[in-house]
């Protein structure tokens, strides 16, 4: 549905687009800490603090309980982000369409994190985590819309790479913070909340958007509102294939990394030392992520191709999944960390740029990106739950890796039919 008559930078010819080097430079630089502050929460909470909190409530049933909490949170996230995107597209204020949601979501999410730190039962943890998911999805949907809103097509690979870099830096910083506050979970949640609020507010202040007060807005339709969760794959096949690719590869990747704490504890055999070792493996991963992200995004801009990078990234992630099967030890996990980081960083660097070029509508970027971002946020929160059920059903962690390998390969296969992007 059309939610605004604002001109689309995606639909304009390159030669007609106004050059805004200073604005673009600020956005490219600012998206790194902005994304990092948001994804630091995912790295710390889903990777360390939430599993430890669930384990502290009932250690004997930690796998199943974590699966329940993350599954419920993932389902809520799946609904929240496109709703947030639609509301952002329709918002009219002197600060633009995105800023009020970015700052407001960070504030509400921070309060929910503080409340989560005080939770002492599985029910309370679940309610708090659901609240966190809703609030920060109201941050992520408008934040992701900045790329098609304000970045010229010729620079989207570079911006996408920097956005992906922020995601990876945030995930690693979250692991470090999570390990640091493993014995003081509530304090860790407070620091995460405050960091995100300050950083995202500064991003909005340093990168002011144009007022949206005078933009036309289509009349609200309940039918169209509920249709926003569905993009017809027959009418928009490229969008559907891009969605499927992201969903499959992200799920494969996060099935392993999202369950890293328990894998290190019980499969690799680190026991109580697992939490302290996560930042070490994170530091190893960040090297691969930095190399592949910084190189792949600008290179895809220069050669004008995206698909080849998706194929290569899928192959690397799939190869990484084989290593722990044959080397269930610390050395094997080091190799897994390097290979998976190289592959996922490459995918992250070009995937957002690819998706921005197959969006169904030039008038509802945040809604469309909210839908497609389900394929990114859902695996990060749902994958630990899916992994938990696989572990319970098959009685061991080894079953995770073949499933993740298949999903990664399928993620590359589904990119092939996309016609609008080379």
N, C-alpha and C positions, 0 to 999 in steps of 0.2 A: 504494500500500500504506500501511497505517497503521503509523507508527513510534513513536507516543507517545500517551498519553491526556491530554496537557496540554490544558486548555481553550483554545478558539480565540477570540481577541479579535475576529476577523472575523465569527464566527457569533453573537456576543452582541448583543442589542439595545442601541442607543446609550444609552438611559436607564439600563441596568444596568451600564454600564462604570464602574469606579472612576476618579475624576479624579486624575491624577497630574501636576499642572502643572509641578512642579520637575523631575521625572524626564524628562518630555517635552521641556521647555525645554533640559535638558542634552543630550538626544539630538539635538534639532534643531540645536543649536549645535555639538555635537561631530562630527556626521556630515560637516560641511564639510571640516575638516582631515583627518579619517580617509579620506574618499574622495579628497581631493586628494593625499594622500601615496601612495595606491595608483596612481591614474591619472596621477600625475606620471611614474611609471615608463613607462607606455604612451606618453605624450607625448614623453618624451625618447628612449626606446629605439627604438620603432618609427618615430618621426618623423625623428630625426636620427642618433643614435649607432649604431644597428644598420645603417642604410643606409651610413653613413660607414665602419663597420668592414668591411662586405661589399665596398664599393668599394675600400677599401685592400688587400684580399686579391686582387681581380681586377677592375680597373676596366673592362676591355673587356666583361665578362659580368655587370655589376652588376645589371641588370634581371632577368635570368633567375635569377641566384643568390639575389637577395633574394626572388623569388617562391618558390623552393624552401624557403628557411629559414622564411619566414612561413607557408607552407602547412602544413609539418610541425608547426610550433608551434601553428597553429590547430586542427589535427586533435586534437592532444593536449589542448588547452584544452577542446574540445568534450566530451571524455570526462571530464576531471578535475573540472569544476565540479559536475555532478550527483552524482558520487561523493562529493565533498567535502560537498555538501549532505546527502546521505543519512547519512554518518558523523556529521555535526553533529547531525542530528535524533535520532540514536540515542545520542549522547554523554551520559554521566551523570557529573557532577562537582560539587563544591561551588561552582565558579565559573560554573555554567550550561552550556548546550550550545554556545554560540558562542565564548566568550572563548578557550579553549585553542587552537582552530583559527586564530583571528585572529592571536594572538601567535606561535604555532608556525609558521604559514605565513609570516609576515613574517620570522622568523629564518632559516628554511631558504631562502626566496627571496633574502634579502640575501646569504647565502653563495654562492648560485648566481650572483648578479649579479657578485660579486667574481671568481668563477671565469671568468665570461664576459669580463671585462676582460682576462684573461690569455690568452684564446684567440687563436691565430694561424693558424687554418685554417678552411675552411668547415665541415668536419666538427665541429671543436671548438666553433665558434660555434653550430652547430645543436643539439648536445647540451646546451650551457649554456642556450640559449634555451628549449629544451624543459623543462629543470629549473626555470627561472624561471616558465614558464607554469603548471606543475603547482603549485608552491608558492603563488603568488599567487592562483590559483583557489581554493585552500584558505582564503584570506583572504576573497575576494569573495563566495563562496556564503554563509557564515555572516553576513557583514556585511550582505548584502542582506536576510537573513531578519529583521533587527531591525525593519523596517517592519511586516510583519504580526504579528510577535511582540508588539511593545510600543507601537505607535502606533495610537490610535483611528482608525476610518474617517474621521471628520469632519476629521481633521488630516493625512490622508495626502497630500493635494495639496501642502500646505505643506512637509511633510517631504520629499516627493519632489522638490519644487523645490530645497530646500536640498541634498539629496543630489546632484541634477543640477548645482547650482552648484559643489559640491566637485569633481565630475568635470571640469567645464570649467576651473575654476581650476587643478586639477592638470595638465590637459593643457597649458594655457598656461605654467604654471611649468616643466613639463617641457621645453617648447620653448626657453624662456630658458636653462635649465640645460644642455640639450643643445647649444645654440649656444655657450654659454660654454666648455664643455669639449670642443668639437669637435676640439681638438688634444691633448686628454688624456682619451681615452675611458675608460680604466680608472679614473681619479679620479672621473669623472662617475658611473660605476656604483657606486662606493663611497659617494658622497654620497647617491645615490638609495636605496641599501640602508639606510643609517643613518637617514635621515629617515623612511622608512616604518616601520621597527622602533620608533623612539622614539614617533612620533605614534600609531600603532595601539595600542601598549601603554598610552599615556596615555589613549586613548579608552576602553579596557576598564577601566582603573582608575577613571576618573572616572564611568563609567556601569556599575556592577556589576550583573550579572544575578542573578536568583534561582537558588538551588541546584537542580540537576536530579537530585540523587542519589536522591530518593524517587519519581521519576516511573516509571510502568510502561513497559516496553519490550517490543514484540512480539518473538517468537522470530525469529531470523535465518532467512531463506529465500533460497537461491541463485537460485531462479526469480524471486522478487520483486525481488531485487537487480538482475538483468539487465533486468527489466521497467521499471526506473526511467527508462530512456532513452526510454521510449515512453509518451505520453499519448494515449489513444484519442480522435481528433478527433470521432468520432460521439458518444461519451459526454460529452466536454467541448469542444464546438465553439467556445465563446467563448475558451477558453484557446488553442485552435489558431489562431484568427484573430488573437489578440493576438500570439502568437509569430510568425506570418507577417508581420504588420505591422512589428514591430520588426526582424526579420531583413532585410526588404527595404529599409526606409528607412536603417538603419544601414549596410548594404552599399553602397548608393548614395552615402551621405555619405563613408564612409571610403575608397571607391575613389579619390576625388580627394584628400582631405586626407591619407590614409595614404601617398600617393606624392608628397607636396608637395615634398620636397627635389629629387627628380629632375625633377619638372615645372618647378620654378623654374630648375633648372640648364639643362635642355635645351629646354623648350617656351617658357617665358617669356623665356629668354635671359640669365639672371643669372650663369651659369657659377659661378666660384669664390666669388662673393658671395652665393650662394643661402642657405647655412647662416646667415650673419649676418642675413639679411633675414627669416628665419622668425619670430623673436620680434616683429618689427615687424608682420607680418601677424597674428600671434597677439594682439598688443595691440589691433589693430583689431577682431578677432573677439570678444575678451572683452567689449567694450562691448555688442555685439549680444547676446551670450550672457547677460550680466548683466540687461539690460533684459527680454528675452523670458522668461528663467527666473524672475526674481523676480516679474514681473507675472502670468505665465500660471498658475503653480501655485496661488497663493492665489485667483486669479480663478475657476479651475475649481472650487475648493471652494465659493466663494460662490454660483455659479450652478448648481452640481451637475451640470456637464456636462464630459465629457472629449473626446468625438469631434470636436467642432468645432475644438478646438485641434490635433488630429492632422491634420485636413484642411488647416488653414491652414499648419501647419509643412511639410507635404509640398509644398504649392504653392510656398512660399518656397525650399525646398531645390531643387526642380525648376527654378525660375526661375534660381537661382544657377548651375546647371550649363550654362545657355545662354551665360552671359557670356563664359567663356574661349574658346568656339568662335568668337565674333565679335570678341573683343578679347583676343588672346593677348599681352598686355603687362602691365606693372605696374599700370596703372590698372584693367584688367580683373580682375586678381587681387584688387585692393582691393575692388571691387564684389562679386566672388565671396565674399570673406571676410565681408563685412557681411551679405549676403543669406543665405548658408548658416548663419552664426552665429545670426541671428534665427530661422530656421526650425528648426535643430537644437536650440537652447535651448528653444524652445517645446515641441518634441516630448519632450525629456528631462524637462521639468518635469512633464508630466502622464502620461507613458507608464507610469512605475513605479506611480503611484497606480491607473491603469486596470488594470494587470496584477494588482495585489494584490487586486482585487475579482473576479477571474475564476479564482483558483487552484482546482485540482481538489479539494484536501484541506485541511482545517483542522488536520490533525495532522502534516503533513510539509512545512511551509513552506519550509525550506531546500532540501529535495530538489526541490520544484516550482519554486522560484525558480532553483535551479541549472540545471534544464532550460531554463527560459525565458531565463535569462541567457546561454545559449549564443547566443541571437539578438543579444545585445549584444556579448559578448566575441569571438565568432567573426568577425563582420565587421571588428572592429578589427585582428585579426591576420591574417585570411584575405584581406581586401579588397586589401591591397598585392600579395598573391600573384596573385589574380585579375586585378588591374590589370596586373601584369607580363606575364601570358600574353596579355592583350588587346593590350598595346603591342607585344609580340613578333610576334603573329599579324598585326596590322593595320599594323605598321610606324610607329606614331606615337602620341603622347599624346592627340591630338584625339579618338580613338575612345572614350576613357574617358567623356567627358561625356554623350553621348547615352544610353549604357548606364546611367549613374548617374541620369539624368533619368527614364528609364522605371521603374527600381527605386523611386525616390522616389514617383512617382505611384501605383504598385502598392501601396506601403506604406500610402497613405491609403485606397485602395479596399478593402483587406482589413479595415479597421476597421468598415466599414459593417455587416456582418452580425452584429456583436456585440450581443447582446440584453440582457445584464445591466447594461450601462453605457450611459448616454445620451451 
